[in-house]
Protein backbone atom coordinates (compact mmCIF):
# COMPACT_ATOMS: atom_id res chain seq x y z
CA UNK A 1 0.00 0.00 0.00
CA UNK A 2 1.29 3.43 -0.92
CA UNK A 3 1.02 6.49 1.25
CA UNK A 4 -1.11 8.21 -1.38
CA UNK A 5 -3.65 5.37 -1.02
CA UNK A 6 -4.15 6.35 2.63
CA UNK A 7 -4.92 9.99 1.90
CA UNK A 8 -8.52 11.15 2.04
CA UNK A 9 -9.98 12.83 -1.03
CA UNK A 10 -9.66 16.20 0.68
CA UNK A 11 -6.01 15.58 1.51
CA UNK A 12 -5.26 14.42 -2.05
CA UNK A 13 -6.84 17.57 -3.43
CA UNK A 14 -4.85 19.76 -1.04
CA UNK A 15 -1.57 17.97 -1.94
CA UNK A 16 -2.31 18.39 -5.66
CA UNK A 17 -2.99 22.11 -5.15
CA UNK A 18 0.24 22.48 -3.19
CA UNK A 19 2.18 20.68 -5.93
CA UNK A 20 0.86 23.19 -8.46
CA UNK A 21 1.86 26.04 -6.17
CA UNK A 22 5.29 24.45 -5.79
CA UNK A 23 5.83 24.53 -9.54
CA UNK A 24 4.95 28.24 -9.61
CA UNK A 25 6.98 29.17 -6.51
CA UNK A 26 9.65 31.82 -7.07
CA UNK A 27 12.00 31.50 -4.14
CA UNK A 28 13.57 28.80 -2.02
CA UNK A 29 11.78 30.03 1.08
CA UNK A 30 8.38 29.80 -0.62
CA UNK A 31 9.20 26.29 -1.93
CA UNK A 32 10.35 25.20 1.54
CA UNK A 33 7.06 26.37 3.08
CA UNK A 34 5.01 24.52 0.45
CA UNK A 35 7.08 21.34 0.83
CA UNK A 36 6.65 21.61 4.60
CA UNK A 37 2.86 21.83 4.15
CA UNK A 38 2.88 18.78 1.86
CA UNK A 39 5.02 16.82 4.33
CA UNK A 40 2.69 17.76 7.17
CA UNK A 41 -0.28 16.28 5.30
CA UNK A 42 1.69 13.14 4.41
CA UNK A 43 2.92 12.74 7.99
CA UNK A 44 -0.62 12.87 9.36
CA UNK A 45 -1.70 10.26 6.80
CA UNK A 46 1.30 8.10 7.72
CA UNK A 47 0.42 8.33 11.43
CA UNK A 48 -3.19 7.44 10.67
CA UNK A 49 -2.04 4.42 8.63
CA UNK A 50 0.17 3.11 11.44
CA UNK A 51 -2.63 3.58 13.98
CA UNK A 52 -4.95 1.65 11.68
CA UNK A 53 -2.31 -1.06 11.24
CA UNK A 54 -1.77 -1.33 15.00
CA UNK A 55 -5.52 -1.57 15.64
CA UNK A 56 -5.77 -4.27 12.99
CA UNK A 57 -2.95 -6.27 14.60
CA UNK A 58 -4.58 -5.97 18.02
CA UNK A 59 -7.90 -7.10 16.59
CA UNK A 60 -6.33 -10.11 14.85
CA UNK A 61 -4.53 -11.05 18.08
CA UNK A 62 -7.86 -10.92 19.91
CA UNK A 63 -9.51 -13.07 17.23
CA UNK A 64 -6.62 -15.55 17.40
CA UNK A 65 -6.86 -15.73 21.21
CA UNK A 66 -10.62 -16.30 20.99
CA UNK A 67 -10.13 -19.05 18.39
CA UNK A 68 -7.54 -20.80 20.57
CA UNK A 69 -9.86 -20.51 23.54
CA UNK A 70 -12.71 -22.05 21.56
CA UNK A 71 -10.42 -24.86 20.35
CA UNK A 72 -9.37 -25.49 23.94
CA UNK A 73 -13.00 -25.59 25.06
CA UNK A 74 -13.91 -27.95 22.21
CA UNK A 75 -10.97 -30.19 23.16
CA UNK A 76 -12.10 -30.31 26.80
CA UNK A 77 -15.66 -31.16 25.78
CA UNK A 78 -14.40 -33.87 23.45
CA UNK A 79 -12.27 -35.38 26.23
CA UNK A 80 -15.21 -35.28 28.64
CA UNK A 81 -17.46 -37.06 26.13
CA UNK A 82 -14.79 -39.70 25.47
CA UNK A 83 -14.30 -40.28 29.22
CA UNK A 84 -18.02 -40.74 29.73
CA UNK A 85 -18.17 -43.09 26.77
CA UNK A 86 -15.25 -45.15 28.15
CA UNK A 87 -16.83 -45.15 31.60
CA UNK A 88 -20.08 -46.54 30.18
CA UNK A 89 -18.19 -49.16 28.17
CA UNK A 90 -16.21 -50.30 31.20
CA UNK A 91 -19.43 -50.62 33.24
CA UNK A 92 -21.04 -52.70 30.47
CA UNK A 93 -17.90 -54.86 30.15
CA UNK A 94 -17.82 -55.55 33.88
CA UNK A 95 -21.39 -56.92 33.81
Protein Blocks (a to p, Z undefined) as FASTA:
>chain_A
ZZklmpcfklmmmmmmmmmmmmmpmblmlmmmmmmmmmmmmmmmmmmmmmmmmmmmmmmm
mmmmmmmmmmmmmmmmmmmmmmmmmmmmmmmmmZZ
